[in-house]
Amino acid sequence: MPSTVIEKLDYCPGRRTLSVWFRPSGRRYDYFDVPPDLYRALLASGSKGRFFNARIRDHFAYRRRSAA
């Protein structure tokens, strides 16, 4: 089932950077030093928005990048 909060995810393992695009704004945020196993767990979660809020938001440094 698609997320109602997260539009798109991308991960760069070399930089350990998780990019998240949010609905409906299209805003992109990059989260730094995210471990690869946490990214895999996010992808496998039943609720990506709930997982993101519990395990990523407020736990990693981030930067707002752009809007759609």
N, C-alpha and C positions, 0 to 999 in steps of 0.2 A: 504494500500500500504506500503510495507517495506521501511525503511529509506535507503537512499543511503550513509549516513554518519555514522549512529549508527548501529552496529551489534547486540548488546544485552544490556539490562538494568536489573539491580537488585536493590532492595531496602530493607534495614533493618530498620523497623520502630522503634525498640528499640534503635538503635544508630543514627537514622535519617541520614543514610549514603546511598547515591546513587552511585552505581557502573555503569560505562558506558564503553563499549567496542566499539572502533571505527573501521570502515572499512577504507581502506583495511589492515591497519597495525596490527589490533588485539590488539592494546594498550588498557590497562585498566586504568581508572582514578576513584578514589573514591572522591566524593564531600561530605563534612561534614555539618551537621546541616540543611539538606534540609527538609522542612516541608512536612508532608504526603500529604497535599492537593496540593502542587506544583508537587509532584510525580504523583498524580492521573491526574492532568491537563496535564502533559507531556504525559502520556499514551493515553489520549483522544485527543491529538492535531492531526491536519491533517498533520503537518510536524514536526516530532520530532527533526530533525536537526535545523530547524528554531527556534522552541520553546527553545531548549537547548541553542542556541547562544544568544537569547534575554533575557532569564529568569534565566539561571543557570551559564553558563560560565561567568567568571569574577565577579560573585556575591557571590560565596561560596569558602571557603578554600578547597583545593584539594591536592591529592597526586597521582603521577603516580605509578602504582603498577607493571605492567608487560606487556609483549607482549604475543601473543597467542602461 
